[in-house]
């Protein structure tokens, strides 16, 4: 690999340059879910990862019921009565009727059980009511507007798979089959640290050459958005001993350590030697811009992921690499990749990089009324305002120029940040 000033590193430091997908595959092949689980009430399980499948003990619906407000009938009665039937009963939702008598209809409401003998529900809008009689169109469709028992879910069926990150619709589904508590993995504890003597905390006066520690707040927000508990290891001085002490504490208190800064191989980059001193380390160049240097290793059995200190680089590498690691450690299964949408470019990108670029982009309406993407005017990885401006990231392949009007790959923040 190369150092931060692009001079060749010593041979011992060289590692192969990975593509984005190679790096993701490598990470996901090495991290495993935490094993601790707990049972929590269904209404508090939003965002948690299901540790065991949810199986229904009941049919849903539990009985044949009306899909509409209208009249429940025996379709064969219509011809004999020229469509006129006596309304023999009223079945509101939450009530149970009695078997239909020949030549009668039941006034019925959406969700109410259909009475015995009824095989059709006719919507009220096409019926003609006259006192205790109703005229049903003779051409109404037999079997219409009845939801059959078990049509949605059969008793014994798996309704939510283990490893699912629970969204509101999953909570509703669990409740619909009577599940009051759900087995979930406990919340993932993630330790964060920011390396750099130049860092100060907001609210403090800035000293010479100091900047505020925005990365702390960025990481806390990103991790809380994924449902993690954050262990803040604070600002770590640019020394080997301080970095080693912070990593040791993180390994003791957390399930994953995320470090910003110090991941290259310069004299003031101490993450690599600190991890190597007390654990094991893989260090790569990844063929992306921004976010080229990324470190991954282990300290006392706890995985460590190190990202660049520039805030945009940190944000991009979190979205691309830390997010799937966090999800896998939480117990999430399946495809952890975000959606990639094809959106029209509202810009020209005439000078592509030799690496894959991930640029901040915003959705906008073009002059023709169609959706397109605008890009932030600078590529700088230090301009955090670009991330707040954007709606997502576009991926531009290496060496490929982009012209206005072409389709580009767009990953919305709505997917990358949850």
C-alpha positions in Angstrom: 0.0 0.0 0.0 1.0 3.7 0.0 1.3 6.2 2.8 -0.9 9.3 3.0 1.6 11.3 0.9 1.5 8.6 -1.9 5.1 7.7 -1.5 5.8 3.9 -1.8 5.5 2.1 1.6 8.1 -0.4 2.8 7.5 -3.8 1.4 6.3 -5.1 4.7 3.5 -2.6 4.6 2.2 -3.5 1.2 -1.3 -5.0 0.9 -3.4 -5.6 -2.2 -5.7 -2.8 -3.2 -9.3 -4.1 -2.9 -12.4 -3.1 -4.7 -15.4 -2.0 -2.7 -17.1 -5.3 -3.0 -14.0 -7.3 -2.2 -13.6 -5.3 1.0 -17.3 -5.8 2.0 -17.1 -9.5 1.3 -13.9 -9.8 3.4 -15.5 -8.0 6.3 -18.7 -10.0 6.3 -16.8 -13.3 6.0 -15.0 -12.5 9.3 -17.6 -11.0 11.6 -20.3 -13.0 13.4 -23.4 -12.0 15.2 -23.3 -11.5 18.9 -24.9 -14.4 20.8 -26.7 -12.7 23.6 -30.5 -12.4 23.2 -33.4 -11.1 25.2 -37.2 -11.2 25.1 -38.9 -7.8 24.8 -42.5 -6.7 24.2 -43.5 -6.4 20.6 -44.2 -2.7 20.9 -40.6 -2.0 21.9 -38.9 -4.1 19.2 -38.6 -1.5 16.4 -35.2 -1.7 14.8 -34.1 -4.8 16.7 -32.9 -8.0 15.0 -35.1 -11.0 15.5 -33.1 -13.9 17.1 -35.6 -16.7 16.3 -38.4 -17.0 13.7 -41.9 -16.0 14.5 -44.4 -18.7 13.9 -48.2 -18.2 13.8 -50.4 -20.3 16.2 -53.5 -19.2 14.4 -55.1 -18.9 11.0 -55.3 -15.3 9.7 -58.1 -14.6 9.1 -59.5 -16.9 11.7 -62.8 -17.3 9.8 -64.4 -16.5 6.5 -65.3 -12.8 6.6 -66.6 -10.0 4.5 -64.2 -7.9 2.6 -66.9 -5.2 2.0 -69.9 -3.5 3.6 -72.9 -5.1 1.8 -75.1 -8.2 1.9 -74.1 -11.8 2.4 -76.1 -14.2 0.3 -76.4 -17.7 -1.1 -75.9 -17.0 -4.8 -78.2 -19.8 -5.9 -81.2 -18.0 -4.2 -81.1 -15.1 -6.6 -82.6 -16.7 -9.6 -85.5 -18.2 -7.6 -86.4 -14.9 -6.0 -85.7 -12.7 -9.1 -83.0 -11.0 -7.0 -85.3 -9.9 -4.2 -84.2 -11.4 -0.8 -85.5 -10.7 2.7 -82.9 -9.2 5.0 -83.0 -11.7 7.9 -80.2 -10.5 10.1 -77.6 -7.8 10.6 -73.9 -8.7 11.3 -71.7 -5.8 12.4 -68.0 -6.3 12.9 -67.3 -8.1 16.1 -70.6 -10.0 16.0 -71.4 -13.5 14.8 -74.6 -14.2 12.8 -76.7 -17.3 12.4 -76.9 -19.6 9.3 -78.7 -18.0 6.4 -82.3 -19.1 5.9 -83.3 -19.9 2.3 -84.2 -16.8 0.3 -82.6 -14.4 2.8 -79.7 -12.1 2.9 -77.6 -10.8 5.9 -76.7 -7.2 6.2 -72.9 -7.4 6.8 -70.0 -5.1 7.5 -66.3 -5.3 6.6 -64.5 -7.9 8.7 -67.6 -9.5 10.1 -67.8 -13.4 9.9 -69.9 -14.5 7.0 -72.9 -16.6 8.2 -73.2 -20.3 7.5 -74.6 -21.0 4.0 -73.4 -17.7 2.6 -71.0 -18.0 -0.4 -71.0 -14.4 -1.7 -71.0 -10.8 -0.4 -72.4 -8.1 -2.7 -71.3 -4.5 -2.1 -74.0 -2.3 -0.8 -73.6 0.3 -3.6 -75.1 -1.9 -6.3 -78.0 -3.2 -4.2 -81.5 -1.7 -3.8 -83.0 -1.7 -0.3 -86.8 -1.6 0.3 -87.7 -2.0 3.9 -86.8 -5.5 5.0 -86.0 -6.6 1.5 -83.0 -6.0 -0.8 -82.7 -6.5 -4.5 -79.4 -8.0 -5.6 -78.3 -7.7 -9.2 -78.6 -11.1 -10.9 -75.3 -10.8 -12.6 -73.2 -10.3 -9.4 -70.2 -12.6 -9.3 -70.5 -15.8 -7.2 -67.9 -16.1 -4.4 -67.0 -12.4 -4.5 -65.8 -10.3 -1.5 -65.2 -13.0 1.0 -61.8 -13.4 2.7 -61.3 -17.1 3.4 -60.0 -18.4 6.7 -56.2 -18.8 6.6 -56.1 -16.8 3.3 -53.3 -14.6 4.7 -51.5 -16.9 7.2 -51.9 -20.5 8.1 -51.4 -21.8 11.6 -47.9 -23.2 11.9 -46.5 -20.9 9.2 -43.3 -18.9 9.7 -44.3 -15.3 9.4 -41.0 -13.5 10.2 -37.6 -15.0 9.6 -34.8 -14.9 12.2 -32.2 -12.2 11.3 -34.9 -9.7 10.3 -34.4 -6.1 11.3 -37.8 -5.3 12.6 -39.7 -2.5 10.9 -43.2 -1.2 11.8 -44.8 -3.7 9.4 -43.1 -6.6 11.2 -44.4 -5.4 14.6 -47.9 -5.3 13.1 -47.6 -8.7 11.6 -46.3 -10.2 14.8 -49.3 -8.6 16.7 -51.7 -9.9 14.1 -50.8 -13.5 15.0 -51.0 -12.8 18.8 -47.3 -12.5 19.6 -46.8 -10.2 22.6 -43.1 -10.7 23.1 -40.2 -11.2 20.6 -36.8 -12.8 21.0 -34.2 -10.3 19.8 -30.4 -9.9 19.9 -29.4 -7.5 22.6 -28.3 -4.1 21.4 -24.9 -4.0 19.9 -22.3 -2.0 22.0 -19.9 0.0 19.7 -16.9 1.8 21.1 -15.8 4.9 19.2 -12.6 6.9 19.3 -11.2 9.9 17.5 -7.4 10.2 17.1 -5.8 13.6 17.0 -4.1 16.2 19.2 -5.7 18.8 16.9 -9.3 17.9 18.1 -11.3 19.9 20.6 -14.9 19.5 21.8 -17.7 21.9 20.9 -18.1 24.5 23.6 -14.4 24.6 24.3 -12.2 27.4 22.9 -10.1 26.4 20.0 -6.3 26.4 20.5 -3.8 27.0 17.7 -4.3 24.6 14.8 -7.3 22.9 16.5 -10.6 21.9 15.0 -13.8 20.7 16.6 -14.4 17.0 16.9 -17.3 16.6 14.5 -16.5 12.9 13.9 -17.6 12.0 17.4 -21.1 13.4 16.8 -21.2 12.0 13.3 -20.4 8.4 14.5 -22.8 8.7 17.5 -25.6 9.7 15.2 -24.8 7.0 12.6 -24.7 4.3 15.2 -27.8 5.4 17.1 -29.6 5.3 13.7 -28.7 1.6 13.5 -30.0 1.0 17.1 -26.6 0.6 18.7 -25.4 1.6 22.2 -22.4 3.8 22.0 -19.3 3.6 24.3 -17.4 6.9 23.8 -13.7 6.5 24.3 -13.2 10.2 23.7 -10.4 12.0 21.9 -7.2 9.9 21.9 -3.8 11.6 22.0 -1.5 10.9 19.1 0.7 8.4 21.0 1.0 4.7 20.8 0.3 4.2 24.5 -2.9 6.3 24.5 -4.2 4.5 21.4 -3.3 1.1 22.9 -5.1 2.0 26.2 -8.2 3.1 24.3 -8.4 0.0 22.2 -8.0 -2.2 25.3 -10.8 -0.4 27.0 -13.0 -0.7 23.9 -12.3 -4.4 23.6 -13.4 -4.8 27.2 -16.6 -2.8 27.0 -17.9 -3.2 23.5 -18.7 -5.7 20.7 -17.1 -3.6 18.0 -14.6 -0.7 17.9 -14.8 2.1 15.3 -11.8 4.5 15.1 -11.6 7.6 13.0 -8.1 8.9 12.1 -4.7 7.3 12.5 -5.3 4.5 10.0 -2.5 5.3 7.5 1.2 4.6 8.1 2.6 8.0 8.9 4.6 8.8 12.0 1.5 10.2 13.7 -0.8 7.3 12.7 -0.8 5.0 15.7 -3.9 2.8 15.2 -2.0 0.2 13.1 0.9 -0.3 15.5 -1.4 -0.3 18.5 -3.6 -3.0 17.1 -0.6 -5.0 16.0 0.8 -4.7 19.5 -2.2 -6.1 21.3 -4.0 -8.0 18.5 -4.0 -8.7 14.8 -4.5 -6.4 11.9 -5.4 -6.3 8.2 -4.8 -2.9 6.6 -5.8 -2.1 3.1 -6.0 0.4 0.4 -9.5 0.3 -1.1 -9.8 1.6 -4.7 -12.4 4.2 -3.8 -12.5 8.0 -3.4 -13.0 9.2 -0.7 -12.0 6.7 2.0 -9.0 4.9 0.5 -7.3 3.6 3.7 -9.4 1.3 5.9 -8.1 -0.9 8.7 -9.7 -4.0 10.1 -8.4 -6.3 12.9 -9.0 -7.8 16.3 -8.2 -6.8 19.8 -8.9 -9.4 22.5 -11.6 -11.0 20.3 -13.3 -7.7 19.5 -13.3 -6.5 15.9 -11.7 -3.1 15.1 -12.6 -1.0 12.1 -10.5 2.1 11.4 -11.6 4.8 9.0 -10.0 8.0 7.7 -10.3 11.1 9.9 -11.6 13.5 7.2 -15.3 13.7 8.0 -16.7 12.9 4.5 -14.3 10.0 4.1 -15.5 8.7 7.5 -19.1 9.1 6.5 -18.6 7.3 3.2 -16.6 4.5 4.7 -19.2 4.0 7.4 -22.0 3.8 4.9 -20.1 1.3 2.7 -18.2 -0.8 5.2 -19.1 -0.1 8.8 -22.9 -0.3 8.3 -22.8 -3.9 6.9 -20.4 -4.9 9.7 -22.7 -3.5 12.3 -25.8 -5.1 10.8 -24.1 -8.5 10.7 -22.8 -8.2 14.3 -26.4 -7.3 15.3 -27.6 -10.6 13.8 -29.1 -9.3 10.5 -29.0 -11.8 7.7 -29.5 -11.8 3.9 -28.4 -9.1 1.5 -27.2 -6.1 3.6 -26.5 -3.9 0.6 -28.5 -0.7 0.1 -30.7 -0.2 -2.9 -29.0 1.2 -5.9 -31.3 3.3 -8.1 -30.8 4.3 -11.7 -31.3 8.1 -11.8 -30.6 10.5 -14.6 -27.4 12.7 -14.2 -28.1 16.4 -14.2 -24.4 17.1 -14.5 -21.3 16.3 -16.5 -18.4 14.4 -15.0 -15.7 14.7 -17.7 -12.6 13.8 -15.6 -13.1 10.5 -13.9 -10.7 9.1 -11.3 -8.7 5.9 -11.5 -10.7 4.8 -8.4 -14.4 4.3 -8.0 -15.8 7.6 -6.8 -18.6 8.1 -4.3 -19.9 11.6 -4.7 -22.5 13.5 -2.7 -25.7 14.0 -4.8 -29.0 15.7 -4.4 -32.3 14.8 -6.1 -33.9 17.6 -8.1 -36.4 18.2 -10.9 -35.0 18.9 -14.3 -36.2 21.5 -16.8 -38.4 18.8 -18.4 -40.0 17.9 -15.1 -38.2 14.6 -14.7 -36.1 13.5 -11.7 -32.4 14.0 -12.0 -29.3 14.3 -9.8 -27.1 17.3 -9.0 -23.6 16.8 -7.5 -21.8 18.9 -4.9 -19.4 21.2 -6.6 -16.2 20.0 -4.8 -14.8 16.5 -4.3 -13.0 17.5 -1.0 -13.4 14.9 1.7 -13.1 17.6 4.4 -16.3 19.5 3.4 -18.9 18.0 5.8 -21.6 20.5 4.6 -21.7 18.4 1.4 -23.2 15.5 3.3 -25.8 17.6 4.9 -26.7 19.1 1.5 -27.0 15.7 -0.2 -29.7 13.1 -0.5 -27.4 10.2 -1.1 -24.2 9.0 -2.9 -23.6 8.3 -6.6 -21.1 5.7 -7.6 -19.0 6.5 -10.6 -16.9 3.6 -11.9 -13.2 4.1 -12.4 -12.1 5.8 -15.6 -15.7 6.4 -16.8 -16.8 9.9 -17.8 -20.4 10.8 -17.2 -22.5 13.1 -19.4 -25.6 14.9 -18.5 -28.7 12.7 -19.2 -27.0 9.4 -18.6 -28.2 7.0 -15.9 -26.0 6.7 -12.9 -26.1 4.5 -9.8 -27.6 6.4 -6.7 -27.7 5.1 -3.2 -30.2 7.2 -1.1 -29.3 8.1 2.5 -32.7 6.7 3.4 -31.2 3.2 2.9 -27.6 3.9 3.9 -28.4 5.4 7.3 -30.7 2.8 8.8 
